[in-house]
Amino acid sequence: MDIFANVIATLLIIIFVFILMACCYLTFTECVKRKAKGFMSNVSGGITRHIRVYDSNGKLIEEYKGTFDIETTNSNYILFDDENNLRHIIYFTTATVIIDELGQ
């Protein structure tokens, strides 16, 4: 019976340590914080941002402020819908796009 109790105690200690390590990882790593922010952005309709689009010479073409959920792919474009439900697709092979998150 002592062997069984020792095995159970060892398993409980291993499970406790694993849960403690998982909590630390999920709480303190920047990767998880970014994923959580991305999830909240998807659920809440976006993050308040300031988007500026410049041409290849550095001249400001367009500027957007508001709450946006931004999608980007390897196809060289950034897609977002503004607060008026107008869709914007910016091909960044021909422009420079700067997206700043604004404070709450």
Backbone as XML, in Angstrom:
<?xml version="1.0"?>
<chain id="A" units="angstrom">
  <residue number="1" name="MET">
    <atom name="N" x="0.818" y="-1.196" z="0.000"/>
    <atom name="CA" x="0.000" y="0.000" z="0.000"/>
    <atom name="C" x="0.862" y="1.262" z="0.000"/>
  </residue>
  <residue number="2" name="ASP">
    <atom name="N" x="2.041" y="1.190" z="0.612"/>
    <atom name="CA" x="2.923" y="2.348" z="0.650"/>
    <atom name="C" x="3.424" y="2.723" z="-0.738"/>
  </residue>
  <residue number="3" name="ILE">
    <atom name="N" x="3.648" y="1.743" z="-1.591"/>
    <atom name="CA" x="4.105" y="2.024" z="-2.957"/>
    <atom name="C" x="3.019" y="2.761" z="-3.723"/>
  </residue>
  <residue number="4" name="PHE">
    <atom name="N" x="1.776" y="2.328" z="-3.570"/>
    <atom name="CA" x="0.653" y="2.981" z="-4.241"/>
    <atom name="C" x="0.512" y="4.427" z="-3.771"/>
  </residue>
  <residue number="5" name="ALA">
    <atom name="N" x="0.632" y="4.668" z="-2.481"/>
    <atom name="CA" x="0.536" y="6.024" z="-1.937"/>
    <atom name="C" x="1.685" y="6.890" z="-2.436"/>
  </residue>
  <residue number="6" name="ASN">
    <atom name="N" x="2.882" y="6.322" z="-2.538"/>
    <atom name="CA" x="4.028" y="7.078" z="-3.055"/>
    <atom name="C" x="3.837" y="7.448" z="-4.520"/>
  </residue>
  <residue number="7" name="VAL">
    <atom name="N" x="3.295" y="6.522" z="-5.315"/>
    <atom name="CA" x="3.044" y="6.800" z="-6.736"/>
    <atom name="C" x="2.006" y="7.901" z="-6.877"/>
  </residue>
  <residue number="8" name="ILE">
    <atom name="N" x="0.938" y="7.829" z="-6.110"/>
    <atom name="CA" x="-0.105" y="8.862" z="-6.155"/>
    <atom name="C" x="0.468" y="10.211" z="-5.722"/>
  </residue>
  <residue number="9" name="ALA">
    <atom name="N" x="1.243" y="10.237" z="-4.656"/>
    <atom name="CA" x="1.839" y="11.493" z="-4.190"/>
    <atom name="C" x="2.783" y="12.073" z="-5.237"/>
  </residue>
  <residue number="10" name="THR">
    <atom name="N" x="3.572" y="11.231" z="-5.874"/>
    <atom name="CA" x="4.489" y="11.693" z="-6.922"/>
    <atom name="C" x="3.718" y="12.254" z="-8.107"/>
  </residue>
  <residue number="11" name="LEU">
    <atom name="N" x="2.669" y="11.562" z="-8.518"/>
    <atom name="CA" x="1.845" y="12.055" z="-9.632"/>
    <atom name="C" x="1.191" y="13.389" z="-9.295"/>
  </residue>
  <residue number="12" name="LEU">
    <atom name="N" x="0.699" y="13.527" z="-8.081"/>
    <atom name="CA" x="0.079" y="14.792" z="-7.680"/>
    <atom name="C" x="1.094" y="15.933" z="-7.680"/>
  </residue>
  <residue number="13" name="ILE">
    <atom name="N" x="2.308" y="15.658" z="-7.225"/>
    <atom name="CA" x="3.357" y="16.686" z="-7.238"/>
    <atom name="C" x="3.709" y="17.065" z="-8.671"/>
  </residue>
  <residue number="14" name="ILE">
    <atom name="N" x="3.821" y="16.091" z="-9.559"/>
    <atom name="CA" x="4.134" y="16.371" z="-10.966"/>
    <atom name="C" x="3.026" y="17.189" z="-11.604"/>
  </residue>
  <residue number="15" name="ILE">
    <atom name="N" x="1.775" y="16.826" z="-11.346"/>
    <atom name="CA" x="0.640" y="17.576" z="-11.905"/>
    <atom name="C" x="0.628" y="18.999" z="-11.363"/>
  </residue>
  <residue number="16" name="PHE">
    <atom name="N" x="0.875" y="19.167" z="-10.066"/>
    <atom name="CA" x="0.900" y="20.498" z="-9.470"/>
    <atom name="C" x="1.995" y="21.361" z="-10.090"/>
  </residue>
  <residue number="17" name="VAL">
    <atom name="N" x="3.184" y="20.799" z="-10.242"/>
    <atom name="CA" x="4.296" y="21.541" z="-10.846"/>
    <atom name="C" x="3.965" y="21.907" z="-12.288"/>
  </residue>
  <residue number="18" name="PHE">
    <atom name="N" x="3.372" y="20.986" z="-13.039"/>
    <atom name="CA" x="2.993" y="21.261" z="-14.422"/>
    <atom name="C" x="1.977" y="22.397" z="-14.498"/>
  </residue>
  <residue number="19" name="ILE">
    <atom name="N" x="0.964" y="22.360" z="-13.628"/>
    <atom name="CA" x="-0.047" y="23.426" z="-13.618"/>
    <atom name="C" x="0.588" y="24.756" z="-13.231"/>
  </residue>
  <residue number="20" name="LEU">
    <atom name="N" x="1.480" y="24.745" z="-12.257"/>
    <atom name="CA" x="2.167" y="25.973" z="-11.846"/>
    <atom name="C" x="3.005" y="26.546" z="-12.985"/>
  </residue>
  <residue number="21" name="MET">
    <atom name="N" x="3.738" y="25.692" z="-13.687"/>
    <atom name="CA" x="4.548" y="26.147" z="-14.822"/>
    <atom name="C" x="3.663" y="26.672" z="-15.950"/>
  </residue>
  <residue number="22" name="ALA">
    <atom name="N" x="2.548" y="26.012" z="-16.213"/>
    <atom name="CA" x="1.632" y="26.465" z="-17.261"/>
    <atom name="C" x="1.048" y="27.827" z="-16.912"/>
  </residue>
  <residue number="23" name="CYS">
    <atom name="N" x="0.688" y="28.029" z="-15.656"/>
    <atom name="CA" x="0.154" y="29.331" z="-15.234"/>
    <atom name="C" x="1.199" y="30.432" z="-15.397"/>
  </residue>
  <residue number="24" name="CYS">
    <atom name="N" x="2.427" y="30.142" z="-15.027"/>
    <atom name="CA" x="3.500" y="31.131" z="-15.200"/>
    <atom name="C" x="3.706" y="31.450" z="-16.673"/>
  </residue>
  <residue number="25" name="TYR">
    <atom name="N" x="3.712" y="30.424" z="-17.511"/>
    <atom name="CA" x="3.899" y="30.639" z="-18.946"/>
    <atom name="C" x="2.763" y="31.477" z="-19.512"/>
  </residue>
  <residue number="26" name="LEU">
    <atom name="N" x="1.529" y="31.130" z="-19.148"/>
    <atom name="CA" x="0.374" y="31.832" z="-19.702"/>
    <atom name="C" x="0.236" y="33.242" z="-19.154"/>
  </residue>
  <residue number="27" name="THR">
    <atom name="N" x="0.834" y="33.523" z="-18.034"/>
    <atom name="CA" x="0.704" y="34.842" z="-17.425"/>
    <atom name="C" x="1.831" y="35.788" z="-17.800"/>
  </residue>
  <residue number="28" name="PHE">
    <atom name="N" x="3.038" y="35.284" z="-17.916"/>
    <atom name="CA" x="4.190" y="36.171" z="-17.971"/>
    <atom name="C" x="4.892" y="36.261" z="-19.317"/>
  </residue>
  <residue number="29" name="THR">
    <atom name="N" x="4.531" y="35.494" z="-20.317"/>
    <atom name="CA" x="5.261" y="35.565" z="-21.579"/>
    <atom name="C" x="4.603" y="36.564" z="-22.521"/>
  </residue>
  <residue number="30" name="GLU">
    <atom name="N" x="5.415" y="37.275" z="-23.264"/>
    <atom name="CA" x="4.910" y="38.271" z="-24.209"/>
    <atom name="C" x="4.142" y="37.610" z="-25.348"/>
  </residue>
  <residue number="31" name="CYS">
    <atom name="N" x="4.566" y="36.435" z="-25.745"/>
    <atom name="CA" x="3.883" y="35.710" z="-26.816"/>
    <atom name="C" x="2.421" y="35.480" z="-26.455"/>
  </residue>
  <residue number="32" name="VAL">
    <atom name="N" x="2.179" y="35.037" z="-25.239"/>
    <atom name="CA" x="0.808" y="34.771" z="-24.802"/>
    <atom name="C" x="0.036" y="36.077" z="-24.667"/>
  </residue>
  <residue number="33" name="LYS">
    <atom name="N" x="0.692" y="37.130" z="-24.204"/>
    <atom name="CA" x="0.020" y="38.428" z="-24.096"/>
    <atom name="C" x="-0.411" y="38.922" z="-25.475"/>
  </residue>
  <residue number="34" name="ARG">
    <atom name="N" x="0.444" y="38.736" z="-26.499"/>
    <atom name="CA" x="0.081" y="39.142" z="-27.860"/>
    <atom name="C" x="-1.087" y="38.316" z="-28.383"/>
  </residue>
  <residue number="35" name="LYS">
    <atom name="N" x="-1.055" y="37.018" z="-28.131"/>
    <atom name="CA" x="-2.147" y="36.157" z="-28.578"/>
    <atom name="C" x="-3.459" y="36.536" z="-27.894"/>
  </residue>
  <residue number="36" name="ALA">
    <atom name="N" x="-3.398" y="36.855" z="-26.606"/>
    <atom name="CA" x="-4.597" y="37.267" z="-25.879"/>
    <atom name="C" x="-5.128" y="38.587" z="-26.428"/>
  </residue>
  <residue number="37" name="LYS">
    <atom name="N" x="-4.230" y="39.516" z="-26.738"/>
    <atom name="CA" x="-4.661" y="40.800" z="-27.297"/>
    <atom name="C" x="-5.287" y="40.601" z="-28.674"/>
  </residue>
  <residue number="38" name="GLY">
    <atom name="N" x="-4.690" y="39.720" z="-29.489"/>
    <atom name="CA" x="-5.263" y="39.408" z="-30.797"/>
    <atom name="C" x="-6.632" y="38.778" z="-30.680"/>
  </residue>
  <residue number="39" name="PHE">
    <atom name="N" x="-6.798" y="37.881" z="-29.724"/>
    <atom name="CA" x="-8.100" y="37.253" z="-29.500"/>
    <atom name="C" x="-9.129" y="38.291" z="-29.078"/>
  </residue>
  <residue number="40" name="MET">
    <atom name="N" x="-8.767" y="39.162" z="-28.142"/>
    <atom name="CA" x="-9.691" y="40.205" z="-27.693"/>
    <atom name="C" x="-10.033" y="41.163" z="-28.827"/>
  </residue>
  <residue number="41" name="SER">
    <atom name="N" x="-9.071" y="41.448" z="-29.696"/>
    <atom name="CA" x="-9.329" y="42.300" z="-30.851"/>
    <atom name="C" x="-10.339" y="41.650" z="-31.783"/>
  </residue>
  <residue number="42" name="ASN">
    <atom name="N" x="-10.189" y="40.355" z="-32.021"/>
    <atom name="CA" x="-11.123" y="39.647" z="-32.896"/>
    <atom name="C" x="-12.519" y="39.598" z="-32.305"/>
  </residue>
  <residue number="43" name="VAL">
    <atom name="N" x="-12.620" y="39.429" z="-31.005"/>
    <atom name="CA" x="-13.917" y="39.301" z="-30.352"/>
    <atom name="C" x="-14.608" y="40.653" z="-30.213"/>
  </residue>
  <residue number="44" name="SER">
    <atom name="N" x="-13.851" y="41.699" z="-29.909"/>
    <atom name="CA" x="-14.454" y="43.000" z="-29.607"/>
    <atom name="C" x="-14.583" y="43.920" z="-30.819"/>
  </residue>
  <residue number="45" name="GLY">
    <atom name="N" x="-14.128" y="43.493" z="-31.987"/>
    <atom name="CA" x="-14.270" y="44.331" z="-33.172"/>
    <atom name="C" x="-13.057" y="45.178" z="-33.487"/>
  </residue>
  <residue number="46" name="GLY">
    <atom name="N" x="-11.977" y="44.985" z="-32.794"/>
    <atom name="CA" x="-10.753" y="45.696" z="-33.143"/>
    <atom name="C" x="-10.141" y="46.448" z="-31.988"/>
  </residue>
  <residue number="47" name="ILE">
    <atom name="N" x="-9.002" y="47.052" z="-32.297"/>
    <atom name="CA" x="-8.247" y="47.860" z="-31.345"/>
    <atom name="C" x="-8.189" y="49.275" z="-31.907"/>
  </residue>
  <residue number="48" name="THR">
    <atom name="N" x="-8.213" y="50.272" z="-31.035"/>
    <atom name="CA" x="-8.126" y="51.659" z="-31.485"/>
    <atom name="C" x="-6.731" y="51.894" z="-32.051"/>
  </residue>
  <residue number="49" name="ARG">
    <atom name="N" x="-6.707" y="52.295" z="-33.340"/>
    <atom name="CA" x="-5.427" y="52.433" z="-34.039"/>
    <atom name="C" x="-5.391" y="53.707" z="-34.874"/>
  </residue>
  <residue number="50" name="HIS">
    <atom name="N" x="-4.172" y="54.076" z="-35.237"/>
    <atom name="CA" x="-3.919" y="55.181" z="-36.159"/>
    <atom name="C" x="-3.112" y="54.586" z="-37.309"/>
  </residue>
  <residue number="51" name="ILE">
    <atom name="N" x="-3.672" y="54.627" z="-38.514"/>
    <atom name="CA" x="-3.033" y="54.031" z="-39.684"/>
    <atom name="C" x="-2.650" y="55.144" z="-40.641"/>
  </residue>
  <residue number="52" name="ARG">
    <atom name="N" x="-1.385" y="55.120" z="-41.070"/>
    <atom name="CA" x="-0.907" y="56.094" z="-42.049"/>
    <atom name="C" x="-0.321" y="55.335" z="-43.228"/>
  </residue>
  <residue number="53" name="VAL">
    <atom name="N" x="-0.673" y="55.795" z="-44.427"/>
    <atom name="CA" x="-0.183" y="55.170" z="-45.657"/>
    <atom name="C" x="0.641" y="56.206" z="-46.412"/>
  </residue>
  <residue number="54" name="TYR">
    <atom name="N" x="1.885" y="55.838" z="-46.727"/>
    <atom name="CA" x="2.803" y="56.727" z="-47.434"/>
    <atom name="C" x="3.151" y="56.123" z="-48.789"/>
  </residue>
  <residue number="55" name="ASP">
    <atom name="N" x="3.369" y="56.998" z="-49.788"/>
    <atom name="CA" x="3.830" y="56.497" z="-51.084"/>
    <atom name="C" x="5.326" y="56.201" z="-51.015"/>
  </residue>
  <residue number="56" name="SER">
    <atom name="N" x="5.882" y="55.775" z="-52.137"/>
    <atom name="CA" x="7.294" y="55.376" z="-52.147"/>
    <atom name="C" x="8.245" y="56.551" z="-51.926"/>
  </residue>
  <residue number="57" name="ASN">
    <atom name="N" x="7.754" y="57.796" z="-52.078"/>
    <atom name="CA" x="8.580" y="58.979" z="-51.834"/>
    <atom name="C" x="8.426" y="59.521" z="-50.415"/>
  </residue>
  <residue number="58" name="GLY">
    <atom name="N" x="7.600" y="58.889" z="-49.597"/>
    <atom name="CA" x="7.410" y="59.330" z="-48.225"/>
    <atom name="C" x="6.292" y="60.325" z="-48.035"/>
  </residue>
  <residue number="59" name="LYS">
    <atom name="N" x="5.493" y="60.586" z="-49.074"/>
    <atom name="CA" x="4.381" y="61.523" z="-48.972"/>
    <atom name="C" x="3.164" y="60.797" z="-48.395"/>
  </residue>
  <residue number="60" name="LEU">
    <atom name="N" x="2.506" y="61.444" z="-47.424"/>
    <atom name="CA" x="1.322" y="60.865" z="-46.802"/>
    <atom name="C" x="0.186" y="60.801" z="-47.819"/>
  </residue>
  <residue number="61" name="ILE">
    <atom name="N" x="-0.317" y="59.604" z="-48.061"/>
    <atom name="CA" x="-1.420" y="59.412" z="-49.007"/>
    <atom name="C" x="-2.759" y="59.455" z="-48.285"/>
  </residue>
  <residue number="62" name="GLU">
    <atom name="N" x="-2.865" y="58.682" z="-47.225"/>
    <atom name="CA" x="-4.134" y="58.572" z="-46.501"/>
    <atom name="C" x="-3.853" y="58.295" z="-45.030"/>
  </residue>
  <residue number="63" name="GLU">
    <atom name="N" x="-4.828" y="58.650" z="-44.214"/>
    <atom name="CA" x="-4.696" y="58.489" z="-42.776"/>
    <atom name="C" x="-6.039" y="58.035" z="-42.219"/>
  </residue>
  <residue number="64" name="TYR">
    <atom name="N" x="-6.017" y="57.057" z="-41.321"/>
    <atom name="CA" x="-7.234" y="56.524" z="-40.718"/>
    <atom name="C" x="-7.041" y="56.470" z="-39.209"/>
  </residue>
  <residue number="65" name="LYS">
    <atom name="N" x="-8.082" y="56.833" z="-38.468"/>
    <atom name="CA" x="-8.091" y="56.676" z="-37.013"/>
    <atom name="C" x="-9.408" y="56.026" z="-36.640"/>
  </residue>
  <residue number="66" name="GLY">
    <atom name="N" x="-9.329" y="55.086" z="-35.721"/>
    <atom name="CA" x="-10.545" y="54.427" z="-35.271"/>
    <atom name="C" x="-10.249" y="53.044" z="-34.737"/>
  </residue>
  <residue number="67" name="THR">
    <atom name="N" x="-11.311" y="52.274" z="-34.585"/>
    <atom name="CA" x="-11.202" y="50.911" z="-34.085"/>
    <atom name="C" x="-11.186" y="49.971" z="-35.272"/>
  </residue>
  <residue number="68" name="PHE">
    <atom name="N" x="-10.081" y="49.259" z="-35.449"/>
    <atom name="CA" x="-9.904" y="48.392" z="-36.604"/>
    <atom name="C" x="-9.452" y="47.011" z="-36.174"/>
  </residue>
  <residue number="69" name="ASP">
    <atom name="N" x="-9.900" y="46.033" z="-36.918"/>
    <atom name="CA" x="-9.354" y="44.686" z="-36.832"/>
    <atom name="C" x="-8.628" y="44.473" z="-38.147"/>
  </residue>
  <residue number="70" name="ILE">
    <atom name="N" x="-7.332" y="44.284" z="-38.098"/>
    <atom name="CA" x="-6.502" y="44.261" z="-39.300"/>
    <atom name="C" x="-6.156" y="42.831" z="-39.668"/>
  </residue>
  <residue number="71" name="GLU">
    <atom name="N" x="-6.228" y="42.558" z="-40.968"/>
    <atom name="CA" x="-5.835" y="41.252" z="-41.495"/>
    <atom name="C" x="-4.689" y="41.463" z="-42.468"/>
  </residue>
  <residue number="72" name="THR">
    <atom name="N" x="-3.677" y="40.671" z="-42.361"/>
    <atom name="CA" x="-2.566" y="40.744" z="-43.294"/>
    <atom name="C" x="-2.154" y="39.333" z="-43.677"/>
  </residue>
  <residue number="73" name="THR">
    <atom name="N" x="-1.647" y="39.200" z="-44.893"/>
    <atom name="CA" x="-1.239" y="37.882" z="-45.368"/>
    <atom name="C" x="0.117" y="37.993" z="-46.047"/>
  </residue>
  <residue number="74" name="ASN">
    <atom name="N" x="0.574" y="36.901" z="-46.550"/>
    <atom name="CA" x="1.822" y="36.901" z="-47.315"/>
    <atom name="C" x="1.609" y="37.394" z="-48.737"/>
  </residue>
  <residue number="75" name="SER">
    <atom name="N" x="0.388" y="37.782" z="-49.066"/>
    <atom name="CA" x="0.079" y="38.273" z="-50.412"/>
    <atom name="C" x="0.365" y="39.756" z="-50.559"/>
  </residue>
  <residue number="76" name="ASN">
    <atom name="N" x="1.090" y="40.333" z="-49.620"/>
    <atom name="CA" x="1.514" y="41.734" z="-49.689"/>
    <atom name="C" x="0.366" y="42.729" z="-49.602"/>
  </residue>
  <residue number="77" name="TYR">
    <atom name="N" x="-0.627" y="42.423" z="-48.803"/>
    <atom name="CA" x="-1.662" y="43.422" z="-48.592"/>
    <atom name="C" x="-2.119" y="43.417" z="-47.139"/>
  </residue>
  <residue number="78" name="ILE">
    <atom name="N" x="-2.699" y="44.554" z="-46.742"/>
    <atom name="CA" x="-3.311" y="44.714" z="-45.426"/>
    <atom name="C" x="-4.769" y="45.053" z="-45.676"/>
  </residue>
  <residue number="79" name="LEU">
    <atom name="N" x="-5.649" y="44.363" z="-45.004"/>
    <atom name="CA" x="-7.084" y="44.566" z="-45.184"/>
    <atom name="C" x="-7.693" y="44.954" z="-43.846"/>
  </residue>
  <residue number="80" name="PHE">
    <atom name="N" x="-8.565" y="45.964" z="-43.854"/>
    <atom name="CA" x="-9.318" y="46.299" z="-42.647"/>
    <atom name="C" x="-10.599" y="47.006" z="-43.044"/>
  </residue>
  <residue number="81" name="ASP">
    <atom name="N" x="-11.597" y="46.902" z="-42.177"/>
    <atom name="CA" x="-12.855" y="47.615" z="-42.333"/>
    <atom name="C" x="-12.857" y="48.755" z="-41.326"/>
  </residue>
  <residue number="82" name="ASP">
    <atom name="N" x="-13.201" y="49.967" z="-41.801"/>
    <atom name="CA" x="-13.209" y="51.092" z="-40.871"/>
    <atom name="C" x="-14.528" y="51.130" z="-40.099"/>
  </residue>
  <residue number="83" name="GLU">
    <atom name="N" x="-14.700" y="52.157" z="-39.280"/>
    <atom name="CA" x="-15.887" y="52.246" z="-38.430"/>
    <atom name="C" x="-17.161" y="52.499" z="-39.225"/>
  </residue>
  <residue number="84" name="ASN">
    <atom name="N" x="-17.029" y="52.910" z="-40.491"/>
    <atom name="CA" x="-18.188" y="53.102" z="-41.365"/>
    <atom name="C" x="-18.451" y="51.869" z="-42.219"/>
  </residue>
  <residue number="85" name="ASN">
    <atom name="N" x="-17.829" y="50.758" z="-41.874"/>
    <atom name="CA" x="-17.930" y="49.485" z="-42.602"/>
    <atom name="C" x="-17.436" y="49.578" z="-44.036"/>
  </residue>
  <residue number="86" name="LEU">
    <atom name="N" x="-16.502" y="50.477" z="-44.308"/>
    <atom name="CA" x="-15.865" y="50.553" z="-45.617"/>
    <atom name="C" x="-14.589" y="49.729" z="-45.571"/>
  </residue>
  <residue number="87" name="ARG">
    <atom name="N" x="-14.428" y="48.850" z="-46.540"/>
    <atom name="CA" x="-13.260" y="47.967" z="-46.571"/>
    <atom name="C" x="-12.105" y="48.669" z="-47.267"/>
  </residue>
  <residue number="88" name="HIS">
    <atom name="N" x="-10.925" y="48.544" z="-46.678"/>
    <atom name="CA" x="-9.708" y="49.115" z="-47.239"/>
    <atom name="C" x="-8.707" y="47.985" z="-47.446"/>
  </residue>
  <residue number="89" name="ILE">
    <atom name="N" x="-8.164" y="47.902" z="-48.650"/>
    <atom name="CA" x="-7.110" y="46.943" z="-48.963"/>
    <atom name="C" x="-5.918" y="47.750" z="-49.450"/>
  </residue>
  <residue number="90" name="ILE">
    <atom name="N" x="-4.809" y="47.640" z="-48.753"/>
    <atom name="CA" x="-3.613" y="48.404" z="-49.098"/>
    <atom name="C" x="-2.530" y="47.413" z="-49.475"/>
  </residue>
  <residue number="91" name="TYR">
    <atom name="N" x="-2.064" y="47.517" z="-50.706"/>
    <atom name="CA" x="-0.962" y="46.676" z="-51.163"/>
    <atom name="C" x="0.333" y="47.360" z="-50.771"/>
  </residue>
  <residue number="92" name="PHE">
    <atom name="N" x="1.070" y="46.776" z="-49.856"/>
    <atom name="CA" x="2.246" y="47.472" z="-49.340"/>
    <atom name="C" x="3.492" y="47.232" z="-50.168"/>
  </residue>
  <residue number="93" name="THR">
    <atom name="N" x="3.337" y="46.690" z="-51.375"/>
    <atom name="CA" x="4.475" y="46.681" z="-52.294"/>
    <atom name="C" x="4.638" y="48.050" z="-52.934"/>
  </residue>
  <residue number="94" name="THR">
    <atom name="N" x="3.566" y="48.839" z="-52.946"/>
    <atom name="CA" x="3.602" y="50.170" z="-53.545"/>
    <atom name="C" x="3.497" y="51.281" z="-52.504"/>
  </residue>
  <residue number="95" name="ALA">
    <atom name="N" x="3.363" y="50.931" z="-51.244"/>
    <atom name="CA" x="3.203" y="51.940" z="-50.203"/>
    <atom name="C" x="3.832" y="51.439" z="-48.908"/>
  </residue>
  <residue number="96" name="THR">
    <atom name="N" x="4.090" y="52.391" z="-48.020"/>
    <atom name="CA" x="4.544" y="52.064" z="-46.674"/>
    <atom name="C" x="3.383" y="52.314" z="-45.733"/>
  </residue>
  <residue number="97" name="VAL">
    <atom name="N" x="3.073" y="51.342" z="-44.915"/>
    <atom name="CA" x="1.944" y="51.447" z="-43.997"/>
    <atom name="C" x="2.475" y="51.410" z="-42.571"/>
  </residue>
  <residue number="98" name="ILE">
    <atom name="N" x="2.088" y="52.414" z="-41.787"/>
    <atom name="CA" x="2.456" y="52.460" z="-40.375"/>
    <atom name="C" x="1.171" y="52.360" z="-39.566"/>
  </residue>
  <residue number="99" name="ILE">
    <atom name="N" x="1.117" y="51.370" z="-38.695"/>
    <atom name="CA" x="-0.064" y="51.141" z="-37.865"/>
    <atom name="C" x="0.358" y="51.293" z="-36.412"/>
  </residue>
  <residue number="100" name="ASP">
    <atom name="N" x="-0.204" y="52.294" z="-35.752"/>
    <atom name="CA" x="0.093" y="52.533" z="-34.340"/>
    <atom name="C" x="-1.147" y="52.245" z="-33.515"/>
  </residue>
  <residue number="101" name="GLU">
    <atom name="N" x="-0.953" y="51.536" z="-32.424"/>
    <atom name="CA" x="-2.048" y="51.306" z="-31.491"/>
    <atom name="C" x="-2.164" y="52.531" z="-30.594"/>
  </residue>
  <residue number="102" name="LEU">
    <atom name="N" x="-3.382" y="53.021" z="-30.422"/>
    <atom name="CA" x="-3.617" y="54.183" z="-29.572"/>
    <atom name="C" x="-4.026" y="53.718" z="-28.185"/>
  </residue>
  <residue number="103" name="GLY">
    <atom name="N" x="-3.710" y="54.498" z="-27.183"/>
    <atom name="CA" x="-4.094" y="54.165" z="-25.812"/>
    <atom name="C" x="-5.595" y="54.218" z="-25.645"/>
  </residue>
  <residue number="104" name="GLN">
    <atom name="N" x="-6.046" y="53.566" z="-24.618"/>
    <atom name="CA" x="-7.492" y="53.494" z="-24.370"/>
    <atom name="C" x="-8.010" y="54.805" z="-23.920"/>
  </residue>
</chain>
